[in-house]
C-alpha cells in the first residue's frame, strides 16, 4: 500500500493551483483518492446518470426551435403528406425540428432514446440495489431519494411524451385526463385546472413544457446531486470477497482508475444512444399526424416505462359505481381509478417502505457495507422477483394488441390470461425463486466443502471411479464465505412458554412469525461437512479419500 | 272489292296476322326484359360467356360454403348484392377461396386457378345476381390524382383506429384483426372501402366520396412508400418495439460494456 501514500504529480499540480486560489487541496487530495469497488453491476446506475446529461444537452437543443403553443396553423414545411393540414404550433415546430433543422431529427431521436435508457438505467440500477440489499442502513435515505427520482422520471417522461402534440402523445394525454377526472370529488376541478378548461383546451402544452424543461429537471438535478453526494460520503457498498470487510473498501481510487472507467462508460453510453438514434427511428411523429381529440389509432402505446399502467388499464374489468344515480353523485369509475393508482401505489410504496419493513422484520440495526449475494437472502430475492413478475405481466399486457396481432392469438384470450397471471404469476415466481436460491446456496455449500470438479476421473483399487475435486480459488471461496445468516428477532419463548417482550400482541406475533420465516440460515455453508473441510486441502490431489466420491 | 279486301280474305291471311302479332309481342317483351336485366345487357354486349363461366366456376369453387345460388349458408354469407368489387377484392387478395374456416380469412397467394379472367367471370356472375358496387376504374384509384394531405385527415378520422397510423394493422376482438395495408393495391383499398370485407365496415360513396377515397389512397401509398428518415422503422408500430430495442440493444450493450471495463486482468498461470 506504500504507493498510495505518495501523491502523483498529476494530482499535486492541479490541486496546488486550486489550493492557492480556493484552498481546497485537502478536499481534492482526499477525494481524488477515494476508493471505488469494482463490479460491473455497480455501473448500471451510471447509465441513468449519463443519459440524464445527454437529455439535458439534447433537450436544450430542442428548446431552441420548439414552440410550446397550441395555436392552430396550416403546415407548410417540407413533409409532403401533411402539407396544408391544420395543426398546433407545437406539432408544426416538432416537424420543423425533424425535417428542416439541420441535425434536428438526430437530436430528437437521441433525446427520446436517452429518455428510454434513462428510466431503464434507473430501473436496472434499482433492481441491483434491491437484490444486493444495498439499501440497508445507512443507505435508506439514499434509497428513498432513488424512489423519488424514479417517480419524477416517470412524470418527466409523461410530460415530454405529450409535448410534440402528435396523435400518439394526444392519446396519452387523453388517458391522463381520464385518470384525473376519475378521481372522486376533486376530479373535475383538477382536470379543469390542469387543462385550463374543457379538454384539451389551449394551455396544457405550455404548462407541460414548463414542468418538463424547468421544474422537474430542476428537482431531478438536485436529487441526483444529493444521491451522488450521499453515495460519495457513505461510500459504495462492495461485494463480499477476499480482504473485504464492513470497515474497508477494496477497489480502485477515483483518480485515475475509476475516473477513466467512468469517463469511458460515459462515452459508451453516448455511443449507444447516438448509435441507436442514428440507425433506429423512434417516435416518428410525422407518421402519427396532428392530434385531434376525435382521432385515435390502433397500437397507441405509451413509452415502455408507462406500459405497466397501460396494461393494468387494459386488464381491468369494466366496473363502476353509480350510487344515487349519475346525476346526483356522479360515477365512481373503478375501471380507471384502480388500474391507474393501485399497481403504481403497490410498486412505489412497496419500494419506498421495503428497507424499513425489512428492518422491522429482522430487527437488524447494524450498518451494512458488504452487499448480499441475492441467493443468500432468499425471501428478499423472491419478493423482488414476484414484484418484477407482477410488473412484467402488466407491462406485457400493455402491448396485448401487438401480441394478439403479431402472434395470431385472440385479443380476448390475452386479456383473460393476463387477469389470471397478474395474481398467479407472482406467487409462482416467489416459490420458484425461493427454491432456486436455496439450490444455489446448496451449490455454494458443495463447492466450499467439496471443492470444484476437476474433470479428472480416478479409479480406486477396489474398482470404484471417483472424480477428483480441487478446492475453489481463494477469491471465489472468500466471495462465498461472505455469506451471513439473515438476522432474526429474538423470538424464542422462554421456559414457561412466554414470548419475549413486544412479541405478545397480535402484531408482535405476526412480526415474530415473519421474522422466523424471513431470517435465519437456511443452508449453512459448512453444515454436516465439517470433518471434510478439515482435511480438505490435505486430501485434494491424492484422490484417495472416499469423501471426494461422487457416490458419497 | 278492292285488292286489300282480297288479301284480307286470302286463306293464309290469318296465319300472317298471327305471326306478325307474335313477333310484335316478342319484340316488346324483349325490349322490356333487356332494360330490366343487366345479365341480358352483358349478353347483348357479347359477354354472355362471363356470367355462364362465372356460374360454373362458382359451382366448382364457391358453392360448398356460399350455397347453391350464392344465397349464403351458416358458414358463409350471401353474395347476392355484394357486387363485383367484393369478388375482385376477395379473390385478388387470395382471401377467397378461404383455406380454412376461422375468425378471419388471411391474405395469401391466390389459388392456382385464380387469375384476372376467372376473377372477372365470377365477379360478373355475382354482379348478375343482385348488383352491388362495381370494380373501380384505373382513374378512380390513381394516387397521383388524390390530395394526400386531405386524404391523411380522412384516413386518421376513419381508418387508423383499426389499421394503425401508417396502416401497419392491429388486433380486433376474438382473433379478428385489421390487416396491414402494405400489400393492398389502390384498387383493393378502394374495393375494401366500398364493400367492407370481413370485420370492416362499408364506407359508401355518401359517407366518403370517390374523390375522397382517391385522396386517402394517395396518402396511404405515399406514406408506405416513404423511406424512413430516422433509420430502421421497427415495424412502424410505435413504442412497443422501441421499448424492446431500448432493453435488448441499449441496456444489453451497456451491461456488456460495464462487464468489459470492470473485468479483471486474467492472471498469468
Interface residues (C-beta under 8 A of the other chain):
Chain A: X38 X39 X40 X41 X42 X43 X44 X47 X75 X80 X81 X82 X83 X84 X85 X98 X99 X105 X109 X112 X113 X116 X117 X120 X121 X124 X167 X168 X261 X264 X265 X268 X269 X272 X273 X276 X277 X278 X279 X280 X281 X282 X283 X284 X287 X288 X289 X292 X294 X295 X296 X297 X298 X299 X300 X301 X302 X303 X304 X307 X399 X400 X401 X402 X404 X405 X408 X409 X410 X411 X412
Chain B: X103 X148 X149 X150 X152 X153 X156 X157 X160 X161 X162 X163 X164 X165 X166 X168 X169 X170 X171 X172 X173 X174 X175 X177 X178 X219 X222 X223 X226 X228 X229 X230 X231 X232 X233 X234 X236 X237 X238 X239 X240 X242 X243 X244 X245 X246 X247 X249 X250 X251 X253 X254 X255 X257 X258 X259 X261 X262 X263 X264
